[in-house]
Amino acid sequence: MKKKQNILQDTFGREHSYLRISLTELCNLRCTYCMPAEGVQLSPKAHIMTFEEVYTIAKTFVEHGVTKIRLTGGEPLVRKDVDVILKKLATLPVELAISTNAVTVDRFIDTFKACGIKNINVSLDSLNPEKFNQITRRNDFKKVYENIHLLVQEDFKVKLNAVLMKNFNDNEIIDFIELTKELPISVRFIEFMPFDGNKWNKEKMVSYAEVMEIVNSAFDENTVIRIQDAPNDTSKNYKIEGYKGSFAVISSVTNPFCDSCNRLRLTANGRIKNCLFSSTESDLLTPLREGKDIEPIIQKAVQAKFKIRGGMDTLEKLEEPKLHTQNRSMITIGG
C-alpha cells in the first residue's frame, strides 16, 4: 500500500514508479561502449547486495509507489542465485522485466514464465557476426540470435537495443528494421552516450535526426508510421506499414526525455542513482545492514535529482570529459 508521503517525487514534480536494479557487475560479454578495454574495478563480493537485501530494498520502493522493476547487470543471468531473486521479487505487486544479452537466456524460459516476466530487452548491436565479435570481444552471435527467435516463439515481448556508432553499425539500421518485417519485436536504436572509459565523443554518435534521414531514404515516407509513445516512454516509436514489429530511437543525447522521467537505479552494491548520467550516488546498503531507516536517504536522493541529464543540460557540458568521467562505466551502473 502506497504511503501518504511521496518520497519518490522530486522537486520538479516527477514521480518515480520505475526501478532498475542491477544484480551484478559481472558480464559474460565485454562490449566496448559498456566496459573499458582494461576492465573495471569490481566491488568486493561482500559489498554486493544479497538476494534478501535486493528484496528488502525493492519492497521499500514498492511501498512508496514503484510499479515496475527491471533487472539489469552486468549480465543479470550470470548471477548464481538469479532464480531465487526473480521468485522473491515476483511476490511483489509490480511488473517484473529483465534486460539481458541473451547468451544464456534459453536456460531461464521456464523461470521467466513462472515469475510472470513477459518483457525482455536484449542488447544486440550488430547483425554481422564479425562485428558482433569485435564489439563484444566474444564469439556468441549465433547463440544470441537463436535465443532471440526462441523468446519470440515463447511469446515474450522482445525489444532489441542497439547502440549506434558512426562508421561501425550505422550501415545496419535498415537491416535491423527489416527484422521487424516478420518478427513482432521492437528494435530500438540508442544514441551513443558518454560513460567512464568508453572513449565517447560526439563524432561517434548517430543522432535521432540521422537515423530518421536514413529510414526516410530507404522507405516511402507514407509507409513510415509514427506510433503513439507510451507514458514516460524513453523512445520515439515508429513502424513500417505492413511489418509485424516496430522500431524506435532513444535520443538521450540530442533530444532527452527528462521531463517525463520516472526512473531510478539501484546498483549491485546497493547505491541509488537518481539519473543514468548522475555522478553522485547514495548508499542504501550500509545503513540497511546497520538496521537504519533507508527511506530518508531515498527521499534525499530523489530530491537532489537534476532537471536534465545529471546537470549536463547542454551538449557542451556533455562533451566535457571531466563531467562524464566522474560517472561509473556503464557495466557497473546497470543499464
C-alpha positions as CSV (number, residue, x, y, z in Angstrom):
1,M,0.0,0.0,0.0
2,K,1.4,3.4,-1.0
3,K,2.2,5.6,1.9
4,K,0.8,9.2,2.2
5,Q,4.2,10.9,2.0
6,N,5.6,10.5,-1.6
7,I,9.3,10.2,-1.1
8,L,9.7,9.3,-4.8
9,Q,8.6,12.7,-6.1
10,D,11.4,15.1,-7.0
11,T,11.5,18.9,-6.9
12,F,10.2,19.1,-10.5
13,G,7.1,17.1,-9.7
14,R,8.3,13.9,-11.3
15,E,7.0,10.8,-9.6
16,H,9.3,7.8,-9.9
17,S,7.4,4.5,-10.4
18,Y,10.1,2.5,-12.2
19,L,13.1,1.0,-10.5
20,R,16.0,-0.6,-12.4
21,I,18.0,-3.0,-10.2
22,S,21.5,-4.2,-11.2
23,L,22.1,-7.7,-9.8
24,T,25.8,-7.9,-10.6
25,E,28.7,-6.0,-12.1
26,L,29.9,-9.2,-13.9
27,C,29.2,-10.0,-17.5
28,N,29.9,-12.7,-20.0
29,L,30.5,-10.2,-22.8
30,R,32.9,-7.2,-22.9
31,C,31.1,-4.6,-25.0
32,T,33.3,-1.6,-25.8
33,Y,30.7,1.1,-25.1
34,C,29.9,-0.5,-21.7
35,M,33.2,-1.8,-20.3
36,P,36.7,-0.2,-20.7
37,A,39.2,-2.4,-22.5
38,E,41.3,-2.6,-19.3
39,G,38.2,-3.9,-17.4
40,V,36.7,-2.3,-14.3
41,Q,37.4,-2.3,-10.6
42,L,34.7,-4.6,-9.3
43,S,33.1,-4.2,-5.9
44,P,34.2,-6.8,-3.3
45,K,31.8,-9.7,-3.1
46,A,30.8,-8.7,0.5
47,H,29.7,-5.3,-0.9
48,I,27.2,-6.8,-3.3
49,M,23.6,-7.0,-2.2
50,T,22.4,-10.4,-1.1
51,F,19.1,-11.7,-2.5
52,E,17.4,-10.8,0.8
53,E,18.8,-7.2,0.6
54,V,17.6,-6.9,-3.0
55,Y,14.2,-7.9,-1.9
56,T,14.1,-5.7,1.2
57,I,15.2,-2.5,-0.7
58,A,12.8,-3.3,-3.6
59,K,9.9,-3.8,-1.2
60,T,10.6,-0.4,0.3
61,F,10.4,1.3,-3.2
62,V,7.2,-0.6,-4.0
63,E,5.6,0.5,-0.8
64,H,6.2,4.1,-2.0
65,G,4.8,3.7,-5.5
66,V,7.1,1.7,-7.7
67,T,5.0,-0.4,-10.0
68,K,7.7,-1.7,-12.4
69,I,11.1,-3.3,-11.7
70,R,13.6,-4.2,-14.4
71,L,16.6,-6.3,-13.5
72,T,19.9,-5.5,-15.2
73,G,23.6,-6.0,-14.8
74,G,26.4,-6.5,-15.9
75,E,24.5,-9.5,-17.2
76,P,21.9,-10.4,-14.6
77,L,21.6,-14.0,-15.7
78,V,25.3,-14.8,-14.7
79,R,24.4,-14.3,-11.0
80,K,24.1,-17.8,-9.4
81,D,21.1,-17.0,-7.3
82,V,19.2,-15.1,-10.0
83,D,16.3,-17.7,-9.9
84,V,15.9,-17.0,-6.2
85,I,15.8,-13.3,-6.7
86,L,13.3,-13.5,-9.5
87,K,11.0,-15.7,-7.5
88,K,11.2,-13.3,-4.5
89,L,10.6,-10.2,-6.5
90,A,7.7,-11.9,-8.3
91,T,5.8,-11.9,-4.9
92,L,5.7,-8.1,-5.0
93,P,2.8,-6.3,-6.8
94,V,4.9,-5.0,-9.7
95,E,5.6,-5.6,-13.3
96,L,8.8,-7.5,-13.4
97,A,11.1,-7.3,-16.5
98,I,14.7,-8.1,-17.4
99,S,17.5,-6.8,-19.6
100,T,19.9,-9.4,-20.9
101,N,22.5,-10.1,-23.7
102,A,20.6,-13.3,-24.3
103,V,23.7,-15.5,-24.3
104,T,22.1,-17.9,-21.7
105,V,18.5,-16.9,-21.8
106,D,17.3,-20.3,-23.1
107,R,18.1,-21.7,-19.7
108,F,15.6,-19.4,-18.0
109,I,12.5,-19.6,-20.1
110,D,10.5,-21.6,-17.5
111,T,11.7,-19.4,-14.7
112,F,10.6,-16.3,-16.5
113,K,7.2,-17.7,-17.1
114,A,6.8,-18.9,-13.5
115,C,7.6,-15.3,-12.3
116,G,5.3,-13.6,-14.8
117,I,8.0,-11.9,-16.7
118,K,6.8,-11.0,-20.2
119,N,9.0,-8.1,-21.3
120,I,12.6,-8.9,-22.1
121,N,15.1,-6.4,-23.5
122,V,18.0,-7.9,-25.5
123,S,21.2,-6.0,-26.3
124,L,22.4,-6.6,-29.9
125,D,24.5,-4.1,-31.6
126,S,25.2,-5.8,-34.9
127,L,23.6,-8.5,-37.2
128,N,27.1,-9.2,-38.6
129,P,28.9,-12.0,-36.6
130,E,32.3,-10.5,-37.2
131,K,31.2,-7.0,-36.0
132,F,29.4,-8.7,-33.0
133,N,32.7,-10.3,-32.0
134,Q,34.5,-7.1,-32.4
135,I,32.2,-5.1,-30.2
136,T,31.5,-7.8,-27.6
137,R,35.0,-9.3,-27.7
138,R,33.2,-12.7,-27.6
139,N,32.1,-15.2,-30.2
140,D,28.4,-15.7,-29.2
141,F,26.4,-14.2,-32.1
142,K,24.8,-17.5,-33.2
143,K,23.6,-18.3,-29.7
144,V,22.2,-14.8,-29.1
145,Y,20.4,-14.7,-32.5
146,E,18.9,-18.2,-31.9
147,N,17.8,-17.1,-28.4
148,I,16.0,-14.0,-29.7
149,H,14.0,-16.2,-32.0
150,L,13.3,-18.6,-29.1
151,L,12.0,-15.7,-27.0
152,V,9.6,-14.7,-29.8
153,Q,8.4,-18.3,-30.2
154,E,7.7,-18.5,-26.5
155,D,5.5,-15.3,-26.8
156,F,7.7,-12.9,-24.8
157,K,7.6,-9.3,-25.7
158,V,11.1,-8.6,-27.0
159,K,12.9,-5.3,-27.5
160,L,16.3,-5.3,-29.2
161,N,18.5,-2.5,-28.1
162,A,21.3,-1.4,-30.5
163,V,23.8,1.3,-29.6
164,L,24.6,3.1,-32.8
165,M,28.2,4.2,-33.6
166,K,29.2,6.0,-36.7
167,N,31.1,4.1,-39.3
168,F,30.6,0.9,-37.3
169,N,27.0,-0.3,-37.3
170,D,25.1,2.7,-38.7
171,N,25.0,0.9,-42.0
172,E,22.9,-1.8,-40.4
173,I,19.9,0.4,-39.5
174,I,17.8,-0.8,-42.4
175,D,18.9,-4.4,-41.8
176,F,17.6,-4.1,-38.2
177,I,14.3,-2.6,-39.3
178,E,13.9,-5.4,-41.8
179,L,14.0,-7.9,-38.9
180,T,10.6,-6.4,-37.8
181,K,9.0,-7.4,-41.1
182,E,8.4,-10.9,-39.9
183,L,9.3,-10.7,-36.2
184,P,6.9,-9.0,-33.8
185,I,9.7,-7.2,-32.0
186,S,10.7,-3.6,-31.3
187,V,14.2,-2.6,-32.4
188,R,15.4,0.4,-30.5
189,F,18.3,2.5,-31.7
190,I,20.2,4.2,-28.9
191,E,22.4,7.2,-29.2
192,F,25.9,6.5,-28.1
193,M,26.2,8.0,-24.5
194,P,29.2,9.1,-22.5
195,F,30.4,7.0,-19.6
196,D,33.7,6.4,-17.9
197,G,36.2,4.6,-20.1
198,N,34.1,4.3,-23.3
199,K,36.0,6.9,-25.2
200,W,32.9,8.9,-26.1
201,N,32.9,11.8,-28.5
202,K,30.1,13.4,-30.4
203,E,31.6,12.4,-33.8
204,K,30.9,8.7,-33.0
205,M,27.3,9.3,-32.2
206,V,24.4,8.7,-34.7
207,S,21.7,11.1,-33.8
208,Y,17.9,10.7,-33.9
209,A,17.8,13.0,-36.9
210,E,20.4,11.0,-38.8
211,V,18.6,7.7,-38.1
212,M,15.3,9.1,-39.5
213,E,17.1,10.5,-42.5
214,I,18.4,7.0,-43.3
215,V,15.0,5.5,-42.7
216,N,13.2,8.0,-44.9
217,S,15.7,7.5,-47.7
218,A,15.1,3.7,-47.7
219,F,11.3,3.7,-47.3
220,D,8.4,5.7,-48.8
221,E,7.5,8.3,-46.3
222,N,3.9,7.2,-46.4
223,T,4.9,3.8,-45.1
224,V,6.9,5.1,-42.1
225,I,4.2,5.4,-39.4
226,R,4.7,7.3,-36.2
227,I,3.3,5.3,-33.2
228,Q,1.9,6.8,-30.1
229,D,4.5,6.7,-27.4
230,A,3.6,5.2,-24.0
231,P,3.5,7.4,-20.9
232,N,7.1,8.0,-19.6
233,D,8.5,6.3,-22.7
234,T,12.2,6.9,-23.4
235,S,11.8,6.2,-27.1
236,K,10.2,7.7,-30.2
237,N,8.4,4.9,-31.8
238,Y,7.7,4.0,-35.5
239,K,6.8,1.1,-37.7
240,I,6.8,0.3,-41.3
241,E,3.4,-0.3,-42.8
242,G,2.6,-4.0,-43.0
243,Y,5.6,-5.0,-40.8
244,K,4.8,-7.2,-37.7
245,G,7.2,-5.3,-35.4
246,S,8.3,-1.7,-34.9
247,F,11.4,0.4,-34.4
248,A,12.3,3.3,-32.2
249,V,15.1,5.8,-31.3
250,I,16.2,6.6,-27.8
251,S,17.7,10.1,-28.1
252,S,19.2,10.6,-24.7
253,V,21.9,13.0,-26.1
254,T,20.2,15.1,-28.8
255,N,16.6,15.1,-27.6
256,P,16.4,14.0,-23.9
257,F,13.2,12.8,-22.4
258,C,14.0,14.1,-18.9
259,D,10.7,16.0,-18.4
260,S,8.8,12.7,-18.1
261,C,11.5,10.6,-16.4
262,N,10.1,8.2,-13.8
263,R,13.2,6.0,-13.4
264,L,15.6,5.4,-10.5
265,R,18.5,3.0,-10.5
266,L,19.9,0.7,-7.8
267,T,23.4,-0.5,-8.3
268,A,24.6,-4.0,-7.5
269,N,26.5,-2.6,-4.5
270,G,23.3,-1.0,-3.1
271,R,23.6,2.6,-4.2
272,I,20.8,4.7,-5.6
273,K,21.5,6.7,-8.7
274,N,18.7,9.2,-9.5
275,C,19.8,9.6,-13.1
276,L,21.8,7.5,-15.6
277,F,24.1,10.5,-16.1
278,S,24.4,11.4,-12.5
279,S,27.9,11.4,-11.0
280,T,26.5,11.2,-7.4
281,E,25.2,8.2,-5.6
282,S,23.6,7.5,-2.2
283,D,24.5,4.4,-0.3
284,L,21.5,2.3,0.9
285,L,23.2,-0.9,1.6
286,T,25.4,0.2,4.5
287,P,22.6,1.8,6.5
288,L,20.3,-1.1,5.8
289,R,22.9,-3.5,7.2
290,E,23.1,-1.3,10.2
291,G,19.4,-1.5,10.8
292,K,18.8,2.1,9.9
293,D,15.8,3.6,8.1
294,I,16.7,4.0,4.4
295,E,13.6,6.0,3.4
296,P,15.1,9.4,4.3
297,I,18.1,8.5,2.2
298,I,15.9,7.6,-0.8
299,Q,13.9,10.8,-0.4
300,K,17.1,13.0,-0.2
301,A,18.5,11.3,-3.3
302,V,15.3,11.8,-5.3
303,Q,15.1,15.4,-4.2
304,A,18.6,16.0,-5.4
305,K,17.8,14.9,-9.0
306,F,18.6,17.5,-11.7
307,K,16.1,18.6,-14.3
308,I,18.2,17.3,-17.2
309,R,20.9,14.6,-17.6
310,G,22.5,14.8,-14.2
311,G,23.0,18.6,-14.6
312,M,24.6,18.2,-18.1
313,D,21.8,20.3,-19.7
314,T,23.8,21.2,-22.9
315,L,25.8,19.3,-25.5
316,E,28.8,21.4,-24.5
317,K,28.6,20.1,-20.9
318,L,28.1,16.6,-22.2
319,E,31.3,16.9,-24.3
320,E,33.3,17.9,-21.2
321,P,35.3,14.8,-20.2
322,K,35.7,15.7,-16.6
323,L,32.0,15.7,-16.2
324,H,31.0,12.3,-17.7
325,T,34.2,10.5,-16.5
326,Q,33.0,11.2,-12.9
327,N,30.2,8.7,-13.7
328,R,30.7,5.0,-13.5
329,S,31.3,2.8,-16.5
330,M,28.0,1.5,-17.9
331,I,28.6,-2.1,-16.7
332,T,28.7,-1.0,-13.0
333,I,25.6,1.2,-13.3
334,G,23.2,-1.4,-14.7
335,G,21.8,-0.2,-18.0
